[in-house]
Amino acid sequence: MAKEEKEIVMELLPLIRVYKDGTVDRLLSSPNVPASLEDPETGVSSKDIVIADNPLVSARVFLPRNHNNPSHKLPIFVYFHGGAFCVESAFSFFVHRYLNILVSQANVIAISVDFRLLPHHPLPAAYEDGWTTLQWIASHATNNATNPEPWLLQYADFNKLYVGGETSGANIAHNLLLRAGEESLPGDLKIFGAVLSSPFFWGSKPMGSEPVEGHEQSLAMKVWSLACPDAPGGIDNPWINPCVAGAPSLATLACSKILITITGKDEFKDRNILYHDTIKESGWKGEVELFDAGDEEHAFQLFKPETDRAKAMIKHLASFLR
């Protein structure tokens, strides 16, 4: 008897396919890989933890080989993976390999957050999971942690807390910086810096090199419609278009320094340059840097870390995080 085909109710190609029974094929996700007591290439240790139970927020924590210096505590880097809010995970191969490399070079503790994904968890679910993670980290600084993580208690410098990620993950980090400008973390912990790599920003009006033809049908538009179908203003909601008229002032971004990275073949490049310029013009008191990683697709440093441009980009990120 032929196997019965499951009924497809929604596709967002090339990213996901959703079936009537609620299952989801995440078509562009790389396979999940286990954590490692000691990565053979970098010496980095990793383990999987639970940050919160309801809703479930889990993460993979990375600790560099050179962690045991009592006089030198390590910065914390909270990382949000890319994937259009719907593919990849904190445990996927590309993310795991990339963070092993970055952690070994920057000598930081990384926390790769497994936030809730589309289509079953529209925004602001991922933003909320990010904020829950920051609250959990802050509770360690006040010795009041639920599910305390020994690596943080023993080795972390809570004065050097960074957030960041790729594309949609960088969008999460940006929105957390704005929230931190309005709402204090436990013990009034401050975010020190942010690494925003090709952040996913978009808008209703094409700009720069964005094609005018097909803008309404762009993948970015379709992703946002799925991510936040009820967003006031649609694609011009400040969550996705932080430079739109009426958006919160970027002067309120709650950190001291920001590194924005762009690549030549990335569709978000012009938005990212505008974001950098808008921060500079806003009266924001921190230091903001724009780094052009070359004529590559976004997130290329995850997919091709062995290339010269990827090595140069990772080296630049590592020096920023120290």
Salt bridges, closest charged atoms under 4 A:
GLU7 OE1 - LYS20 NZ 3.71
GLU11 OE2 - ARG17 NE 2.54
ASP21 OD2 - LYS6 NZ 3.80
ASP48 OD1 - ARG60 NE 2.60
GLU128 OE1 - ARG179 NH1 3.25
ASP129 OD1 - ARG116 NH2 2.87
GLU149 OE2 - LYS47 NZ 2.76
GLU183 OE1 - ARG179 NE 3.07
ASP188 OD1 - LYS190 NZ 3.07
GLU210 OE2 - ARG271 NE 2.79
ASP266 OD1 - HIS298 ND1 2.50
GLU267 OE1 - HIS298 ND1 3.85
ASP277 OD1 - HIS276 ND1 2.93
GLU289 OE2 - HIS316 NE2 2.59
GLU296 OE1 - LYS304 NZ 3.11
GLU296 OE2 - ARG309 NH1 3.17
